[in-house]
Amino acid sequence: MQHLGQYFKGLTILLLGLLGVTGSVLEVSAAGLPALSPGVESHRELILDWRQKRNASLASDFGWLSLVGLEWLQEGENRVGRAPGNAIRLPGGPDYWGSVFLVDNKLRFVRADVDSVTVDDAYANEVLMVADTEGSATVVQSGTIKFYPIFRESYALRIKDSQAPVRVNFKGTENFDIQRDWRIDGRFIPGEEGETIEIGNVLGQLIPSPVYGRFEFERDGNSYRMVAIGDENSTSLEFMFADRSNGHSTYAAGRFVYSDGMPKNGRLVVDFNKAYNPPCAFSDYSTCPLPLAENRLNMDVTAGEKDFHAD
């Protein structure tokens, strides 16, 4: 099984402003703000710039707003196309794109004899397919629609359409006002060597994830603690958190936030002005992780992105 970074190569190729061929973006990295205390005006400018990049990533042709389907593959042949009778129905393109074969835990795509369908921008008739957890996922495309394989304990096809109404009509995310006091400098406690924790996702699966440590901070006289996900290659630490604003002003299942860089001298900076919605806030077809019990904060985090409502 894969740890969280394999699910959101952005929320590190999902959230982090790194648009891979799969479009999995953590969308913009929270590590974009320096760990040194900025002045009020420079902090505001940095957050505004971060939000602009975040919105641009969401609005990209095949970002999370273009996600229109998630289809699980069956053993053997899976016919793919627009016409009835295909095992996997697509919203457009030719009646029959080709077939995805799942045999002995390996994927193979056989392209139909149609000029409009490409495989990784080429016209190969038959290819072994790579899933998102194994490297750069194999992309099959026709016009505005593409699909690629993902692995979440079993194989599925993630389907995107650059002309999906939610993307075409997107006018940006709604955010709380920028508040300097939500940029919090707290204590960092390193995790045990090799420590992992199981993180549940919306599919009901549990994914072992590396624990880098714990972030402790105080606000309004109360103490809070969150588990930080990361490893020795991380440049910032990831937090999936919930708070009392969820289901009211913010997305019901919780939000994500990255630290500003890595811990230094036992301290870590987390700026909740960069808290953002998971892909599940925009599409029912994503496979988001859920906040740990330890990351459920008994307070209202009135900073960062508010809940998303499509026009």
Residue frames as qw, qx, qy, qz and C-alpha x, y, z in Angstrom:
[[0.000, 0.889, 0.457, 0.000, 0.00, 0.00, 0.00],
 [0.425, 0.470, 0.004, 0.774, 1.08, 3.52, -0.59],
 [0.252, -0.474, -0.443, 0.718, 1.50, 6.37, 1.91],
 [0.198, 0.823, 0.376, -0.376, -0.28, 9.67, 1.53],
 [0.057, -0.633, 0.394, 0.664, 2.36, 11.19, -0.69],
 [0.168, 0.025, 0.866, 0.470, 1.43, 8.60, -3.31],
 [0.176, 0.684, 0.703, -0.085, -2.19, 9.63, -3.11],
 [0.139, 0.979, 0.130, -0.074, -1.40, 13.30, -3.47],
 [0.708, 0.079, 0.067, 0.699, 1.80, 13.55, -5.12],
 [0.029, -0.410, -0.066, -0.909, 0.57, 17.79, -4.40],
 [0.375, -0.918, 0.008, -0.130, -1.44, 17.78, -2.02],
 [0.373, -0.684, 0.338, 0.527, 3.01, 16.94, -3.69],
 [0.058, 0.012, 0.640, 0.766, 2.61, 16.63, -7.22],
 [0.146, -0.768, -0.587, -0.210, -1.91, 17.61, -5.43],
 [0.197, -0.911, -0.287, 0.221, -1.36, 20.12, -3.76],
 [0.496, -0.606, 0.114, 0.611, 1.82, 21.60, -4.67],
 [0.273, 0.836, -0.146, -0.452, 1.70, 23.58, -7.71],
 [0.124, -0.379, 0.824, 0.402, 3.49, 20.78, -9.54],
 [0.779, 0.322, 0.100, -0.528, 1.17, 19.67, -12.33],
 [0.371, -0.240, 0.862, 0.251, 2.04, 16.16, -13.36],
 [0.231, 0.010, -0.722, -0.652, 0.60, 14.43, -16.42],
 [0.207, -0.426, -0.880, 0.047, -2.09, 13.03, -14.18],
 [0.189, -0.643, -0.172, -0.722, -3.04, 16.50, -13.04],
 [0.668, -0.563, -0.459, 0.160, -2.69, 15.40, -9.42],
 [0.211, 0.596, -0.232, 0.739, -1.82, 18.57, -7.73],
 [0.372, -0.550, -0.577, 0.475, -1.56, 19.16, -4.05],
 [0.466, 0.804, 0.295, 0.221, -2.09, 22.20, -5.80],
 [0.265, 0.810, -0.245, 0.463, 0.30, 24.85, -4.48],
 [0.692, -0.075, -0.552, 0.459, 3.00, 24.26, -1.92],
 [0.420, -0.891, -0.166, -0.056, 2.66, 25.86, 1.45],
 [0.729, -0.320, 0.066, 0.601, 6.41, 25.81, 1.59],
 [0.402, 0.641, 0.248, 0.605, 6.19, 28.88, -0.65],
 [0.236, -0.920, 0.012, -0.312, 6.23, 31.22, 2.37],
 [0.423, 0.466, -0.604, 0.490, 9.49, 31.76, 4.24],
 [0.635, -0.433, -0.599, 0.227, 9.85, 30.56, 7.81],
 [0.286, -0.052, -0.272, 0.917, 11.15, 33.96, 8.90],
 [0.065, 0.686, 0.592, -0.417, 8.51, 36.26, 10.34],
 [0.268, 0.418, 0.392, 0.775, 7.30, 38.54, 7.55],
 [0.101, 0.128, 0.254, -0.953, 5.84, 41.97, 8.17],
 [0.465, 0.449, 0.591, -0.483, 2.08, 42.43, 7.96],
 [0.509, 0.671, -0.130, -0.524, 2.12, 43.80, 4.41],
 [0.224, 0.465, -0.815, -0.263, 4.64, 41.32, 3.03],
 [0.280, 0.065, 0.932, -0.219, 2.70, 38.47, 4.66],
 [0.550, 0.546, 0.376, -0.508, -0.50, 39.65, 2.98],
 [0.437, 0.653, -0.430, -0.444, 1.23, 39.87, -0.40],
 [0.005, 0.310, -0.948, -0.071, 2.67, 36.37, 0.00],
 [0.403, 0.262, 0.815, -0.323, -0.73, 34.90, 0.85],
 [0.541, 0.645, 0.100, -0.531, -2.41, 36.69, -2.05],
 [0.310, 0.570, -0.682, -0.338, 0.25, 35.34, -4.40],
 [0.171, -0.102, 0.975, -0.102, -0.20, 31.83, -2.99],
 [0.505, 0.434, 0.597, -0.447, -3.96, 32.02, -3.51],
 [0.491, 0.659, -0.237, -0.519, -3.55, 33.22, -7.08],
 [0.192, 0.415, -0.868, -0.192, -1.32, 30.22, -7.85],
 [0.317, 0.109, 0.891, -0.307, -3.71, 27.88, -6.09],
 [0.568, 0.555, 0.324, -0.514, -6.65, 29.11, -8.19],
 [0.410, 0.627, -0.509, -0.423, -4.61, 28.91, -11.38],
 [0.023, -0.244, 0.969, 0.019, -3.73, 25.30, -10.58],
 [0.434, 0.311, 0.749, -0.393, -7.36, 24.39, -9.88],
 [0.533, 0.679, 0.131, -0.488, -8.46, 26.06, -13.10],
 [0.042, -0.473, 0.752, 0.457, -5.81, 24.38, -15.27],
 [0.589, 0.178, -0.523, -0.590, -7.13, 22.27, -18.14],
 [0.773, -0.105, -0.617, -0.104, -6.82, 18.97, -16.30],
 [0.043, -0.335, 0.633, -0.697, -6.67, 20.04, -12.66],
 [0.083, 0.173, 0.910, -0.368, -9.03, 18.68, -10.01],
 [0.435, 0.398, 0.248, -0.768, -11.97, 20.68, -11.36],
 [0.503, 0.351, -0.561, -0.557, -11.89, 18.59, -14.55],
 [0.060, -0.101, 0.984, -0.133, -12.43, 15.29, -12.71],
 [0.626, 0.031, -0.147, -0.765, -15.64, 13.65, -14.00],
 [0.929, -0.040, -0.227, -0.288, -15.28, 9.95, -13.25],
 [0.189, -0.513, 0.820, -0.168, -13.64, 7.13, -11.33],
 [0.895, 0.122, -0.196, -0.381, -14.18, 3.64, -12.75],
 [0.554, -0.474, 0.683, -0.053, -12.86, 0.47, -11.10],
 [0.475, 0.435, -0.676, -0.359, -11.32, -2.10, -13.42],
 [0.922, -0.121, 0.258, -0.263, -12.38, -5.74, -13.51],
 [0.497, -0.354, 0.736, 0.294, -10.05, -8.64, -14.18],
 [0.555, 0.356, 0.683, 0.314, -9.69, -9.28, -17.90],
 [0.236, 0.327, 0.400, 0.823, -10.92, -6.94, -20.65],
 [0.014, 0.681, 0.452, -0.577, -12.52, -3.57, -19.86],
 [0.355, 0.514, 0.486, 0.612, -13.93, -1.95, -23.01],
 [0.171, -0.550, -0.228, 0.785, -13.81, 1.87, -22.89],
 [0.143, 0.238, 0.519, 0.808, -15.84, 4.32, -24.97],
 [0.277, 0.018, 0.115, -0.954, -18.83, 6.62, -25.33],
 [0.586, -0.078, -0.541, -0.598, -21.34, 4.09, -26.66],
 [0.787, -0.296, 0.313, -0.441, -23.62, 1.87, -24.56],
 [0.979, 0.147, -0.144, -0.001, -22.23, -1.60, -24.13],
 [0.440, 0.539, -0.527, 0.488, -18.77, -0.50, -23.04],
 [0.643, -0.387, -0.569, 0.336, -17.77, -1.60, -19.56],
 [0.305, -0.500, -0.201, 0.785, -16.57, 1.95, -18.91],
 [0.287, 0.805, 0.453, 0.255, -18.67, 4.73, -20.42],
 [0.385, -0.186, -0.012, 0.904, -16.90, 8.01, -21.21],
 [0.191, 0.719, 0.386, -0.546, -18.65, 11.37, -21.64],
 [0.442, 0.807, -0.126, -0.370, -17.30, 11.93, -25.15],
 [0.130, -0.511, 0.780, 0.336, -14.87, 10.92, -27.86],
 [0.446, 0.155, -0.741, -0.478, -15.35, 7.90, -30.16],
 [0.845, -0.246, -0.147, -0.451, -17.89, 5.16, -29.47],
 [0.958, -0.233, -0.013, 0.166, -15.02, 2.75, -28.74],
 [0.038, -0.910, 0.412, 0.011, -11.61, 4.04, -27.61],
 [0.479, 0.402, -0.772, 0.119, -10.06, 0.64, -26.98],
 [0.847, -0.417, -0.300, -0.136, -9.74, -1.84, -24.12],
 [0.130, -0.673, 0.623, -0.377, -7.86, -1.89, -20.84],
 [0.858, -0.057, -0.509, -0.042, -6.79, -5.41, -19.87],
 [0.379, -0.654, 0.527, -0.389, -6.09, -6.22, -16.22],
 [0.946, 0.067, -0.314, -0.031, -4.27, -9.56, -16.06],
 [0.814, -0.140, -0.320, 0.464, -2.07, -10.84, -13.21],
 [0.362, -0.800, -0.177, 0.444, -2.06, -7.40, -11.58],
 [0.326, -0.230, 0.374, 0.837, -0.69, -5.76, -14.75],
 [0.403, 0.724, 0.316, -0.463, -2.39, -3.28, -17.06],
 [0.348, -0.027, 0.630, 0.694, -2.33, -3.16, -20.85],
 [0.403, 0.633, 0.231, -0.620, -4.20, -0.83, -23.22],
 [0.417, 0.178, 0.725, 0.519, -5.09, -1.85, -26.77],
 [0.179, 0.442, 0.011, -0.879, -6.10, 1.18, -28.81],
 [0.619, 0.554, 0.548, -0.099, -8.98, 0.97, -31.25],
 [0.487, 0.182, 0.448, 0.727, -8.29, 1.93, -34.85],
 [0.047, 0.927, 0.365, 0.079, -9.33, 5.57, -34.38],
 [0.519, 0.445, -0.101, 0.723, -7.06, 8.50, -35.14],
 [0.235, -0.785, -0.004, -0.573, -8.51, 10.71, -32.40],
 [0.812, -0.583, 0.013, -0.030, -7.20, 8.56, -29.52],
 [0.420, 0.658, -0.528, 0.333, -3.61, 9.01, -28.32],
 [0.858, -0.445, -0.200, 0.160, -1.59, 7.23, -25.65],
 [0.537, -0.593, 0.094, 0.592, 0.91, 9.55, -23.97],
 [0.220, 0.795, -0.148, -0.545, 0.56, 11.85, -27.01],
 [0.012, 0.360, -0.823, -0.439, 1.48, 9.04, -29.42],
 [0.767, 0.167, -0.173, -0.595, -0.45, 6.54, -31.55],
 [0.013, -0.282, 0.957, -0.074, 0.82, 3.26, -30.13],
 [0.650, -0.133, -0.533, -0.525, -1.60, 0.43, -30.78],
 [0.842, -0.404, -0.357, -0.015, -0.75, -1.47, -27.59],
 [0.171, 0.615, -0.493, 0.591, 1.07, -0.37, -24.43],
 [0.541, -0.334, -0.674, 0.376, 1.72, -1.53, -20.91],
 [0.194, -0.825, -0.164, -0.504, 0.03, 1.00, -18.62],
 [0.394, 0.074, -0.559, 0.726, 1.66, 2.66, -15.60],
 [0.357, -0.776, -0.516, -0.067, -0.53, 3.63, -12.62],
 [0.038, -0.905, 0.090, -0.415, -0.07, 6.83, -10.65],
 [0.685, -0.678, 0.261, -0.043, 1.64, 5.06, -7.75],
 [0.894, -0.012, 0.286, 0.345, 4.25, 3.51, -10.04],
 [0.413, -0.126, 0.307, 0.848, 5.52, 6.64, -11.81],
 [0.264, 0.274, -0.153, -0.912, 4.08, 8.96, -14.47],
 [0.589, 0.303, 0.690, -0.292, 0.67, 7.50, -15.17],
 [0.236, 0.126, 0.737, 0.621, -0.16, 6.47, -18.74],
 [0.299, 0.479, 0.258, -0.784, -2.58, 9.01, -20.24],
 [0.264, 0.339, 0.796, 0.426, -5.11, 8.08, -22.91],
 [0.112, 0.524, 0.199, -0.821, -6.80, 11.09, -24.52],
 [0.256, 0.451, 0.673, 0.528, -9.30, 12.09, -27.17],
 [0.054, -0.746, -0.282, -0.602, -10.16, 15.77, -27.53],
 [0.235, -0.661, 0.275, -0.658, -11.00, 17.33, -24.16],
 [0.874, -0.381, 0.099, -0.286, -11.26, 13.98, -22.35],
 [0.402, 0.494, -0.750, 0.177, -8.50, 11.86, -20.88],
 [0.863, -0.458, 0.022, -0.213, -8.15, 8.95, -18.48],
 [0.347, 0.546, -0.715, 0.266, -5.26, 7.32, -16.64],
 [0.774, -0.285, -0.565, -0.001, -4.92, 4.44, -14.18],
 [0.229, -0.646, 0.471, -0.555, -4.63, 4.85, -10.43],
 [0.615, -0.074, -0.776, 0.120, -4.07, 2.26, -7.72],
 [0.387, -0.457, 0.362, -0.715, -6.00, 2.36, -4.43],
 [0.550, -0.174, 0.775, -0.259, -5.66, -1.24, -3.24],
 [0.627, 0.357, 0.665, 0.193, -7.08, -2.12, -6.68],
 [0.263, -0.038, 0.407, 0.874, -6.89, -0.46, -10.10],
 [0.273, 0.763, 0.516, -0.275, -9.24, 2.20, -11.43],
 [0.398, 0.398, 0.326, 0.760, -9.39, 4.74, -14.23],
 [0.081, -0.638, -0.289, 0.709, -9.54, 8.41, -13.29],
 [0.366, 0.566, 0.564, 0.477, -11.43, 10.36, -15.98],
 [0.144, -0.567, -0.135, 0.800, -11.06, 14.08, -16.66],
 [0.367, 0.678, 0.513, 0.378, -12.71, 16.53, -19.05],
 [0.315, -0.088, -0.063, 0.943, -11.22, 19.99, -19.53],
 [0.238, -0.298, -0.319, -0.868, -14.71, 21.21, -20.47],
 [0.329, -0.442, -0.802, 0.231, -16.38, 19.97, -17.28],
 [0.134, -0.827, -0.326, -0.439, -18.93, 22.61, -16.20],
 [0.598, -0.758, -0.134, 0.225, -17.39, 23.03, -12.73],
 [0.601, -0.214, 0.203, 0.743, -14.05, 23.95, -14.33],
 [0.250, 0.491, 0.428, 0.716, -15.47, 26.13, -17.11],
 [0.266, -0.820, -0.311, -0.400, -17.57, 28.11, -14.60],
 [0.688, -0.406, -0.319, 0.510, -14.88, 28.34, -11.90],
 [0.087, 0.897, 0.034, 0.431, -14.38, 31.88, -10.57],
 [0.221, 0.504, -0.585, 0.595, -11.92, 31.12, -7.79],
 [0.510, -0.351, -0.739, 0.266, -12.09, 29.86, -4.23],
 [0.310, -0.823, -0.085, -0.468, -13.65, 31.85, -1.41],
 [0.602, 0.068, -0.548, 0.577, -11.38, 32.57, 1.56],
 [0.428, -0.798, -0.322, 0.275, -11.46, 34.11, 4.99],
 [0.117, 0.966, -0.178, 0.149, -9.75, 37.47, 5.32],
 [0.695, 0.307, -0.454, 0.466, -5.98, 37.19, 5.68],
 [0.555, -0.805, 0.038, -0.206, -5.10, 37.27, 9.38],
 [0.323, 0.661, -0.605, 0.303, -1.51, 37.52, 10.51],
 [0.435, -0.459, 0.630, -0.451, -2.21, 35.87, 13.87],
 [0.954, 0.080, 0.181, -0.225, -3.14, 32.60, 12.14],
 [0.663, 0.536, -0.472, 0.224, 0.51, 32.23, 11.10],
 [0.744, -0.631, 0.122, -0.184, 1.54, 30.20, 14.13],
 [0.367, 0.558, -0.692, 0.276, 5.02, 29.48, 15.43],
 [0.839, -0.425, 0.072, -0.332, 4.76, 26.38, 17.61],
 [0.418, -0.540, 0.731, -0.024, 6.78, 23.64, 19.22],
 [0.780, 0.325, -0.452, -0.287, 7.84, 20.61, 17.17],
 [0.641, -0.410, 0.631, -0.154, 8.30, 17.16, 18.73],
 [0.329, 0.410, -0.768, -0.365, 10.08, 14.66, 16.43],
 [0.924, -0.063, -0.061, -0.372, 8.47, 11.26, 15.87],
 [0.726, -0.378, 0.566, 0.095, 10.08, 7.93, 16.64],
 [0.051, 0.461, -0.732, -0.500, 12.39, 6.52, 13.99],
 [0.117, -0.050, -0.930, -0.344, 10.32, 4.57, 11.45],
 [0.259, 0.349, 0.665, -0.607, 7.02, 5.65, 13.04],
 [0.144, -0.182, -0.644, -0.729, 3.96, 5.31, 10.83],
 [0.356, 0.256, 0.579, -0.688, 0.25, 5.81, 11.29],
 [0.211, 0.354, 0.841, 0.350, -2.73, 4.52, 9.34],
 [0.208, 0.294, 0.044, -0.932, -4.75, 7.23, 7.62],
 [0.445, 0.454, 0.767, -0.084, -8.26, 6.44, 6.41],
 [0.018, 0.093, -0.408, -0.908, -9.61, 7.72, 3.12],
 [0.557, 0.157, 0.098, -0.809, -13.09, 8.28, 1.69],
 [0.673, 0.161, -0.632, -0.350, -13.06, 4.77, 0.21],
 [0.851, -0.448, 0.088, -0.259, -12.76, 3.25, 3.68],
 [0.860, 0.243, -0.299, 0.336, -9.17, 2.16, 3.07],
 [0.544, -0.808, 0.131, 0.183, -6.29, 2.58, 5.54],
 [0.670, 0.638, -0.189, 0.329, -2.95, 3.84, 4.21],
 [0.725, -0.472, -0.098, 0.491, 0.24, 3.58, 6.31],
 [0.291, 0.881, -0.003, 0.374, 1.87, 7.02, 6.31],
 [0.639, 0.076, -0.388, 0.660, 5.19, 8.23, 7.75],
 [0.355, -0.904, -0.238, 0.012, 4.96, 10.32, 10.91],
 [0.486, 0.536, -0.250, 0.644, 7.61, 13.03, 11.06],
 [0.234, -0.040, -0.576, 0.783, 6.50, 14.35, 14.42],
 [0.148, -0.744, -0.651, 0.029, 3.91, 16.48, 16.18],
 [0.141, 0.427, 0.031, 0.893, 3.18, 20.19, 16.14],
 [0.329, -0.617, -0.630, 0.338, 2.06, 21.81, 19.40],
 [0.121, 0.344, 0.069, 0.929, 0.72, 25.34, 19.66],
 [0.066, -0.497, -0.654, 0.567, -1.42, 27.58, 21.82],
 [0.045, -0.361, -0.373, -0.854, -4.28, 29.86, 20.87],
 [0.470, -0.545, -0.122, -0.684, -6.60, 31.87, 23.12],
 [0.424, -0.516, 0.573, -0.474, -5.14, 30.16, 26.17],
 [0.935, -0.002, 0.281, -0.217, -5.73, 26.60, 24.92],
 [0.219, -0.516, 0.767, 0.312, -3.19, 24.02, 23.76],
 [0.857, 0.401, 0.049, -0.319, -3.50, 21.99, 20.56],
 [0.384, -0.433, 0.761, 0.294, -1.49, 19.23, 18.89],
 [0.799, 0.491, -0.037, -0.346, -1.43, 17.81, 15.34],
 [0.798, -0.127, 0.505, 0.303, 0.38, 14.87, 13.73],
 [0.241, 0.767, -0.360, -0.474, 2.75, 15.93, 10.92],
 [0.910, 0.234, 0.331, 0.084, 3.12, 13.66, 7.88],
 [0.349, 0.864, -0.359, -0.058, 6.48, 13.65, 6.10],
 [0.954, -0.105, 0.046, 0.278, 9.81, 11.90, 5.73],
 [0.561, -0.489, 0.201, 0.637, 13.53, 12.67, 5.33],
 [0.373, 0.223, 0.507, 0.745, 12.93, 13.94, 1.78],
 [0.003, -0.844, -0.535, -0.037, 10.20, 16.40, 2.74],
 [0.300, 0.283, -0.032, 0.910, 10.65, 20.14, 2.33],
 [0.384, -0.278, 0.200, -0.858, 7.50, 20.90, 4.34],
 [0.061, 0.084, 0.957, -0.270, 5.17, 18.83, 6.51],
 [0.365, -0.271, -0.556, -0.696, 1.58, 17.96, 5.73],
 [0.185, 0.116, 0.731, -0.646, -1.39, 18.20, 8.06],
 [0.326, -0.396, -0.671, -0.535, -4.91, 16.96, 7.43],
 [0.042, -0.103, -0.633, 0.766, -7.06, 18.63, 10.06],
 [0.225, -0.633, -0.649, -0.358, -10.65, 19.15, 11.09],
 [0.091, -0.019, -0.416, 0.905, -12.14, 21.90, 13.24],
 [0.188, 0.486, 0.707, -0.478, -15.49, 23.22, 14.46],
 [0.301, 0.509, -0.136, -0.794, -16.04, 25.30, 11.32],
 [0.016, 0.080, -0.906, -0.415, -16.36, 22.13, 9.19],
 [0.002, -0.486, -0.867, -0.107, -19.83, 21.71, 7.73],
 [0.010, -0.839, -0.362, 0.407, -20.60, 25.36, 8.40],
 [0.199, 0.900, -0.183, -0.341, -18.25, 27.85, 6.77],
 [0.040, 0.588, -0.767, -0.253, -15.66, 25.25, 5.69],
 [0.644, 0.164, -0.667, -0.337, -15.71, 21.86, 3.95],
 [0.821, -0.416, 0.026, -0.390, -17.36, 19.20, 6.12],
 [0.970, -0.021, -0.175, 0.168, -14.58, 16.58, 5.93],
 [0.606, -0.633, 0.129, 0.465, -11.74, 18.94, 6.88],
 [0.418, 0.894, -0.159, -0.012, -8.88, 20.70, 5.13],
 [0.863, 0.051, -0.063, 0.498, -5.14, 20.45, 4.43],
 [0.017, -0.982, 0.185, -0.026, -2.28, 22.75, 5.32],
 [0.832, 0.223, -0.231, 0.452, 1.50, 22.54, 4.84],
 [0.528, -0.703, -0.067, 0.472, 4.11, 23.93, 7.18],
 [0.295, 0.935, -0.197, 0.012, 6.35, 26.81, 6.14],
 [0.346, 0.617, -0.683, 0.184, 9.46, 24.76, 5.60],
 [0.766, -0.124, -0.617, 0.134, 10.84, 22.19, 8.02],
 [0.611, -0.773, -0.156, 0.070, 11.34, 22.34, 11.81],
 [0.483, 0.543, -0.330, 0.603, 14.27, 24.36, 13.09],
 [0.095, 0.287, -0.595, 0.744, 15.58, 24.42, 16.66],
 [0.030, -0.299, -0.886, 0.353, 12.48, 22.60, 17.87],
 [0.296, 0.509, 0.274, -0.760, 10.09, 25.11, 16.29],
 [0.267, 0.285, 0.783, 0.485, 7.76, 24.92, 13.27],
 [0.238, 0.306, 0.059, -0.920, 5.63, 27.52, 11.50],
 [0.178, 0.409, 0.866, 0.227, 2.17, 26.63, 10.19],
 [0.158, 0.168, -0.034, -0.973, 0.15, 29.33, 8.44],
 [0.324, 0.415, 0.831, -0.181, -3.56, 28.48, 8.48],
 [0.343, 0.653, -0.038, -0.674, -4.17, 31.27, 5.96],
 [0.308, 0.412, -0.734, -0.444, -3.00, 28.62, 3.48],
 [0.452, 0.103, 0.850, -0.250, -5.44, 25.95, 4.66],
 [0.397, 0.268, -0.469, -0.742, -7.13, 24.60, 1.56],
 [0.843, 0.075, 0.232, -0.480, -9.85, 22.18, 0.53],
 [0.467, -0.179, 0.834, 0.234, -9.06, 18.59, -0.50],
 [0.140, 0.062, -0.699, -0.698, -10.04, 17.46, -4.01],
 [0.071, -0.412, -0.908, 0.030, -13.18, 15.84, -2.54],
 [0.083, 0.577, 0.357, -0.730, -14.58, 19.32, -1.95],
 [0.265, 0.484, -0.341, -0.761, -14.67, 19.77, -5.74],
 [0.603, 0.214, -0.629, -0.442, -15.51, 16.29, -7.01],
 [0.853, -0.253, 0.277, -0.362, -17.17, 13.09, -5.80],
 [0.936, 0.313, -0.154, 0.039, -14.64, 11.09, -7.82],
 [0.237, 0.685, -0.584, 0.366, -11.48, 11.80, -5.82],
 [0.839, -0.205, -0.493, 0.107, -9.98, 9.55, -3.14],
 [0.009, -0.757, 0.317, -0.571, -9.07, 11.94, -0.33],
 [0.474, -0.071, -0.736, 0.478, -7.50, 11.00, 2.99],
 [0.431, -0.770, -0.335, -0.331, -9.35, 12.00, 6.15],
 [0.063, -0.719, 0.443, -0.531, -8.07, 13.82, 9.27],
 [0.498, -0.019, -0.798, 0.339, -6.68, 11.76, 12.11],
 [0.483, -0.730, -0.483, -0.009, -8.48, 11.89, 15.45],
 [0.556, -0.447, -0.146, 0.685, -5.46, 13.75, 16.91],
 [0.216, 0.036, 0.277, 0.936, -5.83, 16.42, 14.21],
 [0.183, -0.694, -0.594, -0.364, -9.44, 17.26, 15.09],
 [0.230, 0.122, -0.323, 0.910, -9.13, 20.67, 16.68],
 [0.175, -0.682, -0.689, 0.172, -11.71, 21.83, 19.21],
 [0.069, -0.596, -0.067, 0.797, -11.85, 25.37, 17.85],
 [0.568, 0.767, 0.294, -0.058, -12.98, 27.32, 14.79],
 [0.509, -0.233, 0.367, 0.743, -10.13, 27.82, 12.34],
 [0.349, 0.856, 0.324, -0.202, -11.43, 30.95, 10.62],
 [0.060, -0.720, 0.489, 0.489, -8.58, 31.16, 8.14],
 [0.244, -0.153, 0.866, 0.409, -7.85, 29.79, 4.69],
 [0.257, -0.096, -0.670, -0.690, -10.35, 28.43, 2.16],
 [0.572, 0.063, 0.421, -0.701, -14.06, 28.29, 2.83],
 [0.616, 0.218, 0.756, -0.039, -16.35, 25.56, 1.55],
 [0.004, 0.194, -0.589, -0.784, -16.66, 25.33, -2.24],
 [0.520, 0.498, 0.592, -0.362, -20.00, 25.65, -4.01],
 [0.318, 0.103, 0.650, 0.683, -20.14, 25.18, -7.78],
 [0.299, 0.264, -0.011, -0.917, -22.20, 27.76, -9.66]]
